[in-house]
């Protein structure tokens, strides 16, 4: 057995794989936020609006990532498949703090993912089948929106205390 | 890139297989690196308190090293299971190895919400076949 140390983004195939994972992460966020909003009666308008916006934002990120993946001639996992997996294992706390905390983890995780991905692409000298500058600018935009999301949830959590 | 985790994971698995310290040669071989770079990294891990290295005997993880190595194996298991169960990747071992340095534990935790993983993880990880012994593979894609 061998587990050699290699660059994580050295080819179109590897890049497409990481972008596919990004799509799945967005799908998980989208499905969980929608589920929280649908199943909780105790949340107030502000939290409901936050969840609805998070759902829309994730859908938008997903579409932008999908376009990049298409440019690499790869496919992404359809949303309904991920939604079914989320439904099957969904067991988050339904109270106010639980939902906001889950949403905070979602945004922080997404931010961390894009941040690491951007760093790995910048460190790689591979030539990709899509324009490198466009790739990096799309990822940086999404990362900024995730950072704003973290801030927004944090504010709501502080208000709740 | 988090190569430290890959080293700790390799040391842990070799110690488990050997039931004793891991030789630097075995570590270098498992990670497909030169003995010189393995030695350099092991020295760094030792100075940070993750392992102890005794010449002619080998490398042993400290308690902190064991905790971190087990987390790294769990992460690797999540990535492998995610590749198999969700993305249906045949070449999942190789791809998991490429991904593990860029998918950190916070991201792995989210992926963990949509896969099946057994509570005894990572004890069920089989170092020889480089995959969880409990993961059902429709077609074994190793060869």
Boltz contact constraints between the chains, C-beta under 6 A:
constraints:
  - contact:
      token1: [A, 1]
      token2: [B, 130]
      max_distance: 6.0
  - contact:
      token1: [A, 2]
      token2: [B, 32]
      max_distance: 6.0
  - contact:
      token1: [A, 3]
      token2: [B, 97]
      max_distance: 6.0
  - contact:
      token1: [A, 4]
      token2: [B, 32]
      max_distance: 6.0
  - contact:
      token1: [A, 5]
      token2: [B, 3]
      max_distance: 6.0
  - contact:
      token1: [A, 5]
      token2: [B, 31]
      max_distance: 6.0
  - contact:
      token1: [A, 6]
      token2: [B, 98]
      max_distance: 6.0
  - contact:
      token1: [A, 8]
      token2: [B, 98]
      max_distance: 6.0
  - contact:
      token1: [A, 8]
      token2: [B, 101]
      max_distance: 6.0
  - contact:
      token1: [A, 8]
      token2: [B, 102]
      max_distance: 6.0
  - contact:
      token1: [A, 25]
      token2: [B, 110]
      max_distance: 6.0
  - contact:
      token1: [A, 28]
      token2: [B, 110]
      max_distance: 6.0
  - contact:
      token1: [A, 85]
      token2: [B, 114]
      max_distance: 6.0
  - contact:
      token1: [A, 86]
      token2: [B, 114]
      max_distance: 6.0
  - contact:
      token1: [A, 89]
      token2: [B, 113]
      max_distance: 6.0
  - contact:
      token1: [A, 109]
      token2: [B, 106]
      max_distance: 6.0
  - contact:
      token1: [A, 109]
      token2: [B, 107]
      max_distance: 6.0
  - contact:
      token1: [A, 109]
      token2: [B, 110]
      max_distance: 6.0
  - contact:
      token1: [A, 112]
      token2: [B, 106]
      max_distance: 6.0
  - contact:
      token1: [A, 113]
      token2: [B, 107]
      max_distance: 6.0
  - contact:
      token1: [A, 116]
      token2: [B, 102]
      max_distance: 6.0
  - contact:
      token1: [A, 120]
      token2: [B, 102]
      max_distance: 6.0
